[in-house]
Amino acid sequence: MDVTTREIGPAVGEPPSGLDALPGNLMMWILIFSEMAVFGAAFVGLAIARALDPVTFAAGQAHLNGTLGAVNTMVLVTSGYLAARGVAAGRRGAVRQARWTMVAAAGIGSIFLAVKATEYAATLGAGLTIDSNSFFALYFLLTGFHALHVVLGIVILLLVSRSGRDTLVENLETGAAFWHMVDLVWVILYPLIYLIR
């Protein structure tokens, strides 16, 4: 009996399905799904803590600068748009444009960190720390954990912008996928921390 094997993935000419349809590297998607699960659990914890102590949360929110949070939302959305444009340029074969667009996405993403540092400085300057109460404990933990992801995302965008031509598109897709996860988490975190009362 002749037994043949084929590589994992769709056969030549077949459209991708399931996990094969995801752009970029599968391992990045496993990381993204696991990170989304961690953030999802944190969001549930935040909602429960707010429900148990709404007065503390309302008072804590009153000390935050919602304008800076909104600016950071626009910064990440703009950066995410540029990352998507970088992937599109790579798919068209516009290698130089793809690389510089990813660098621009990383540069704009770094503005997020500068704004967040300004906000942290003002909050800490007012004497509000991670030990002040449950609101600020969650505020610093969640936004700090997200900021670490922003740093990692910037590094990833810069690394994939240096990819060789033969791996450029897959690497750009992989980097953009992680960056879009960072964007999505902030788009959810911003109203949970700054707006919802």
C-alpha positions as YAML, in Angstrom:
chain: A
units: angstrom
residues:
- id: 1
  name: MET
  ca: [0.00, 0.00, 0.00]
- id: 2
  name: ASP
  ca: [1.41, 3.34, -1.02]
- id: 3
  name: VAL
  ca: [1.05, 5.81, 1.82]
- id: 4
  name: THR
  ca: [1.76, 9.42, 1.01]
- id: 5
  name: THR
  ca: [2.02, 12.33, 3.37]
- id: 6
  name: ARG
  ca: [1.43, 15.97, 2.76]
- id: 7
  name: GLU
  ca: [2.55, 18.99, 4.65]
- id: 8
  name: ILE
  ca: [0.21, 20.66, 7.07]
- id: 9
  name: GLY
  ca: [-1.72, 23.41, 5.35]
- id: 10
  name: PRO
  ca: [-3.92, 23.68, 2.30]
- id: 11
  name: ALA
  ca: [-3.00, 21.77, -0.82]
- id: 12
  name: VAL
  ca: [-1.70, 23.80, -3.73]
- id: 13
  name: GLY
  ca: [-4.62, 25.57, -5.38]
- id: 14
  name: GLU
  ca: [-6.97, 25.11, -2.41]
- id: 15
  name: PRO
  ca: [-8.13, 28.24, -0.60]
- id: 16
  name: PRO
  ca: [-6.89, 28.44, 3.00]
- id: 17
  name: SER
  ca: [-9.35, 27.58, 5.73]
- id: 18
  name: GLY
  ca: [-9.40, 27.71, 9.52]
- id: 19
  name: LEU
  ca: [-6.10, 28.70, 11.06]
- id: 20
  name: ASP
  ca: [-4.42, 28.63, 7.63]
- id: 21
  name: ALA
  ca: [-6.49, 31.68, 6.67]
- id: 22
  name: LEU
  ca: [-4.88, 33.85, 9.37]
- id: 23
  name: PRO
  ca: [-2.29, 36.28, 7.96]
- id: 24
  name: GLY
  ca: [1.25, 36.07, 9.27]
- id: 25
  name: ASN
  ca: [2.79, 33.50, 11.55]
- id: 26
  name: LEU
  ca: [0.56, 31.04, 13.42]
- id: 27
  name: MET
  ca: [2.67, 31.29, 16.59]
- id: 28
  name: MET
  ca: [1.95, 35.01, 16.76]
- id: 29
  name: TRP
  ca: [-1.76, 34.26, 16.64]
- id: 30
  name: ILE
  ca: [-1.40, 31.83, 19.52]
- id: 31
  name: LEU
  ca: [0.32, 34.60, 21.48]
- id: 32
  name: ILE
  ca: [-2.39, 37.09, 20.49]
- id: 33
  name: PHE
  ca: [-5.22, 34.77, 21.58]
- id: 34
  name: SER
  ca: [-3.50, 34.06, 24.90]
- id: 35
  name: GLU
  ca: [-2.90, 37.78, 25.53]
- id: 36
  name: MET
  ca: [-6.52, 38.58, 24.70]
- id: 37
  name: ALA
  ca: [-7.59, 35.93, 27.25]
- id: 38
  name: VAL
  ca: [-5.39, 37.56, 29.90]
- id: 39
  name: PHE
  ca: [-6.73, 41.04, 29.15]
- id: 40
  name: GLY
  ca: [-10.29, 39.69, 29.01]
- id: 41
  name: ALA
  ca: [-9.93, 38.23, 32.51]
- id: 42
  name: ALA
  ca: [-8.50, 41.55, 33.70]
- id: 43
  name: PHE
  ca: [-11.44, 43.44, 32.20]
- id: 44
  name: VAL
  ca: [-13.87, 41.15, 34.03]
- id: 45
  name: GLY
  ca: [-11.95, 41.74, 37.26]
- id: 46
  name: LEU
  ca: [-12.13, 45.49, 36.68]
- id: 47
  name: ALA
  ca: [-15.89, 45.33, 36.13]
- id: 48
  name: ILE
  ca: [-16.38, 43.31, 39.33]
- id: 49
  name: ALA
  ca: [-14.19, 45.66, 41.36]
- id: 50
  name: ARG
  ca: [-16.14, 48.66, 40.02]
- id: 51
  name: ALA
  ca: [-19.46, 47.02, 40.91]
- id: 52
  name: LEU
  ca: [-18.23, 46.31, 44.46]
- id: 53
  name: ASP
  ca: [-16.89, 49.84, 45.07]
- id: 54
  name: PRO
  ca: [-18.46, 52.34, 42.63]
- id: 55
  name: VAL
  ca: [-17.71, 55.38, 44.82]
- id: 56
  name: THR
  ca: [-13.95, 54.74, 44.85]
- id: 57
  name: PHE
  ca: [-13.95, 54.12, 41.11]
- id: 58
  name: ALA
  ca: [-15.90, 57.29, 40.34]
- id: 59
  name: ALA
  ca: [-13.55, 59.34, 42.54]
- id: 60
  name: GLY
  ca: [-10.51, 57.75, 40.87]
- id: 61
  name: GLN
  ca: [-11.82, 58.43, 37.39]
- id: 62
  name: ALA
  ca: [-12.37, 62.08, 38.30]
- id: 63
  name: HIS
  ca: [-8.60, 62.42, 38.83]
- id: 64
  name: LEU
  ca: [-7.71, 61.07, 35.38]
- id: 65
  name: ASN
  ca: [-7.22, 63.21, 32.30]
- id: 66
  name: GLY
  ca: [-9.76, 61.87, 29.81]
- id: 67
  name: THR
  ca: [-8.37, 64.12, 27.08]
- id: 68
  name: LEU
  ca: [-4.98, 62.41, 27.27]
- id: 69
  name: GLY
  ca: [-6.71, 59.04, 27.10]
- id: 70
  name: ALA
  ca: [-8.60, 60.17, 24.00]
- id: 71
  name: VAL
  ca: [-5.38, 61.49, 22.42]
- id: 72
  name: ASN
  ca: [-3.74, 58.13, 23.02]
- id: 73
  name: THR
  ca: [-6.71, 56.39, 21.41]
- id: 74
  name: MET
  ca: [-6.27, 58.50, 18.27]
- id: 75
  name: VAL
  ca: [-2.51, 57.88, 18.33]
- id: 76
  name: LEU
  ca: [-2.93, 54.09, 18.39]
- id: 77
  name: VAL
  ca: [-5.72, 54.06, 15.80]
- id: 78
  name: THR
  ca: [-3.56, 56.19, 13.47]
- id: 79
  name: SER
  ca: [-0.56, 53.95, 14.05]
- id: 80
  name: GLY
  ca: [-2.69, 50.86, 13.39]
- id: 81
  name: TYR
  ca: [-3.89, 52.39, 10.13]
- id: 82
  name: LEU
  ca: [-0.28, 52.95, 9.07]
- id: 83
  name: ALA
  ca: [0.61, 49.35, 9.95]
- id: 84
  name: ALA
  ca: [-2.26, 48.16, 7.74]
- id: 85
  name: ARG
  ca: [-1.03, 50.42, 4.93]
- id: 86
  name: GLY
  ca: [2.45, 48.98, 5.37]
- id: 87
  name: VAL
  ca: [1.10, 45.45, 4.91]
- id: 88
  name: ALA
  ca: [-0.83, 46.55, 1.82]
- id: 89
  name: ALA
  ca: [2.31, 48.13, 0.37]
- id: 90
  name: GLY
  ca: [4.27, 44.95, 1.03]
- id: 91
  name: ARG
  ca: [1.63, 42.86, -0.74]
- id: 92
  name: ARG
  ca: [1.89, 45.18, -3.76]
- id: 93
  name: GLY
  ca: [5.64, 44.71, -3.81]
- id: 94
  name: ALA
  ca: [6.37, 48.29, -2.74]
- id: 95
  name: VAL
  ca: [9.12, 47.18, -0.36]
- id: 96
  name: ARG
  ca: [10.59, 50.59, 0.49]
- id: 97
  name: GLN
  ca: [7.14, 52.09, 1.15]
- id: 98
  name: ALA
  ca: [6.15, 49.09, 3.28]
- id: 99
  name: ARG
  ca: [9.26, 49.38, 5.41]
- id: 100
  name: TRP
  ca: [8.98, 53.13, 5.97]
- id: 101
  name: THR
  ca: [5.28, 52.92, 6.71]
- id: 102
  name: MET
  ca: [5.98, 50.36, 9.45]
- id: 103
  name: VAL
  ca: [8.71, 52.59, 10.87]
- id: 104
  name: ALA
  ca: [6.22, 55.49, 10.86]
- id: 105
  name: ALA
  ca: [3.64, 53.30, 12.64]
- id: 106
  name: ALA
  ca: [6.25, 52.50, 15.31]
- id: 107
  name: GLY
  ca: [7.20, 56.17, 15.62]
- id: 108
  name: ILE
  ca: [3.61, 57.28, 16.10]
- id: 109
  name: GLY
  ca: [3.12, 54.41, 18.53]
- id: 110
  name: SER
  ca: [5.95, 55.82, 20.64]
- id: 111
  name: ILE
  ca: [3.89, 59.00, 21.08]
- id: 112
  name: PHE
  ca: [1.47, 56.83, 23.08]
- id: 113
  name: LEU
  ca: [4.25, 56.09, 25.56]
- id: 114
  name: ALA
  ca: [5.19, 59.77, 25.89]
- id: 115
  name: VAL
  ca: [1.56, 60.75, 26.56]
- id: 116
  name: LYS
  ca: [1.15, 57.89, 29.04]
- id: 117
  name: ALA
  ca: [4.36, 58.93, 30.84]
- id: 118
  name: THR
  ca: [2.99, 62.49, 31.10]
- id: 119
  name: GLU
  ca: [-0.25, 61.15, 32.53]
- id: 120
  name: TYR
  ca: [1.57, 58.90, 35.01]
- id: 121
  name: ALA
  ca: [3.73, 61.82, 36.14]
- id: 122
  name: ALA
  ca: [0.66, 63.97, 36.80]
- id: 123
  name: THR
  ca: [-1.13, 61.16, 38.64]
- id: 124
  name: LEU
  ca: [1.90, 60.30, 40.78]
- id: 125
  name: GLY
  ca: [2.53, 64.02, 41.34]
- id: 126
  name: ALA
  ca: [-0.94, 64.28, 42.84]
- id: 127
  name: GLY
  ca: [0.06, 61.60, 45.34]
- id: 128
  name: LEU
  ca: [-1.98, 58.85, 43.68]
- id: 129
  name: THR
  ca: [-0.09, 55.57, 43.48]
- id: 130
  name: ILE
  ca: [-0.76, 51.89, 42.96]
- id: 131
  name: ASP
  ca: [-1.28, 51.66, 46.73]
- id: 132
  name: SER
  ca: [-3.83, 54.49, 46.95]
- id: 133
  name: ASN
  ca: [-6.95, 52.36, 46.44]
- id: 134
  name: SER
  ca: [-8.41, 49.57, 44.31]
- id: 135
  name: PHE
  ca: [-9.09, 51.89, 41.37]
- id: 136
  name: PHE
  ca: [-5.52, 53.12, 41.09]
- id: 137
  name: ALA
  ca: [-4.12, 49.64, 41.69]
- id: 138
  name: LEU
  ca: [-6.08, 48.41, 38.66]
- id: 139
  name: TYR
  ca: [-5.38, 51.59, 36.68]
- id: 140
  name: PHE
  ca: [-1.61, 51.28, 37.02]
- id: 141
  name: LEU
  ca: [-1.57, 47.50, 36.57]
- id: 142
  name: LEU
  ca: [-3.76, 47.44, 33.45]
- id: 143
  name: THR
  ca: [-2.41, 50.52, 31.72]
- id: 144
  name: GLY
  ca: [1.16, 49.57, 32.67]
- id: 145
  name: PHE
  ca: [0.72, 46.04, 31.32]
- id: 146
  name: HIS
  ca: [-0.73, 47.51, 28.14]
- id: 147
  name: ALA
  ca: [2.16, 49.99, 27.87]
- id: 148
  name: LEU
  ca: [4.60, 47.05, 28.01]
- id: 149
  name: HIS
  ca: [2.73, 45.56, 25.05]
- id: 150
  name: VAL
  ca: [3.07, 48.89, 23.23]
- id: 151
  name: VAL
  ca: [6.84, 48.76, 23.78]
- id: 152
  name: LEU
  ca: [6.96, 45.17, 22.51]
- id: 153
  name: GLY
  ca: [4.77, 46.10, 19.54]
- id: 154
  name: ILE
  ca: [7.06, 48.99, 18.58]
- id: 155
  name: VAL
  ca: [10.06, 46.66, 18.70]
- id: 156
  name: ILE
  ca: [8.21, 44.10, 16.56]
- id: 157
  name: LEU
  ca: [7.21, 46.73, 13.97]
- id: 158
  name: LEU
  ca: [10.80, 47.92, 13.71]
- id: 159
  name: LEU
  ca: [12.10, 44.37, 13.38]
- id: 160
  name: VAL
  ca: [9.65, 43.35, 10.66]
- id: 161
  name: SER
  ca: [10.40, 46.55, 8.73]
- id: 162
  name: ARG
  ca: [13.93, 45.16, 8.25]
- id: 163
  name: SER
  ca: [12.76, 41.82, 6.81]
- id: 164
  name: GLY
  ca: [14.22, 40.51, 3.58]
- id: 165
  name: ARG
  ca: [12.11, 40.57, 0.44]
- id: 166
  name: ASP
  ca: [11.36, 36.84, 0.57]
- id: 167
  name: THR
  ca: [9.80, 37.02, 4.06]
- id: 168
  name: LEU
  ca: [8.65, 40.63, 4.06]
- id: 169
  name: VAL
  ca: [4.91, 40.16, 3.57]
- id: 170
  name: GLU
  ca: [4.50, 37.37, 6.13]
- id: 171
  name: ASN
  ca: [6.58, 39.28, 8.67]
- id: 172
  name: LEU
  ca: [4.67, 42.51, 8.06]
- id: 173
  name: GLU
  ca: [1.38, 40.63, 8.53]
- id: 174
  name: THR
  ca: [2.69, 39.08, 11.74]
- id: 175
  name: GLY
  ca: [3.84, 42.41, 13.17]
- id: 176
  name: ALA
  ca: [0.65, 44.20, 12.16]
- id: 177
  name: ALA
  ca: [-1.48, 41.46, 13.74]
- id: 178
  name: PHE
  ca: [0.23, 41.99, 17.10]
- id: 179
  name: TRP
  ca: [-0.04, 45.78, 16.76]
- id: 180
  name: HIS
  ca: [-3.77, 45.56, 15.99]
- id: 181
  name: MET
  ca: [-4.21, 43.48, 19.15]
- id: 182
  name: VAL
  ca: [-2.50, 46.27, 21.10]
- id: 183
  name: ASP
  ca: [-4.87, 48.79, 19.47]
- id: 184
  name: LEU
  ca: [-7.94, 46.68, 20.23]
- id: 185
  name: VAL
  ca: [-7.01, 46.24, 23.88]
- id: 186
  name: TRP
  ca: [-6.65, 50.02, 24.29]
- id: 187
  name: VAL
  ca: [-9.94, 50.72, 22.50]
- id: 188
  name: ILE
  ca: [-11.61, 48.51, 25.12]
- id: 189
  name: LEU
  ca: [-9.47, 49.66, 28.06]
- id: 190
  name: TYR
  ca: [-9.93, 53.38, 27.44]
- id: 191
  name: PRO
  ca: [-13.69, 53.50, 28.06]
- id: 192
  name: LEU
  ca: [-13.45, 50.99, 30.93]
- id: 193
  name: ILE
  ca: [-10.89, 53.11, 32.77]
- id: 194
  name: TYR
  ca: [-11.82, 56.65, 31.74]
- id: 195
  name: LEU
  ca: [-15.47, 56.79, 30.71]
- id: 196
  name: ILE
  ca: [-17.77, 54.11, 32.12]
- id: 197
  name: ARG
  ca: [-19.16, 55.11, 35.49]
...
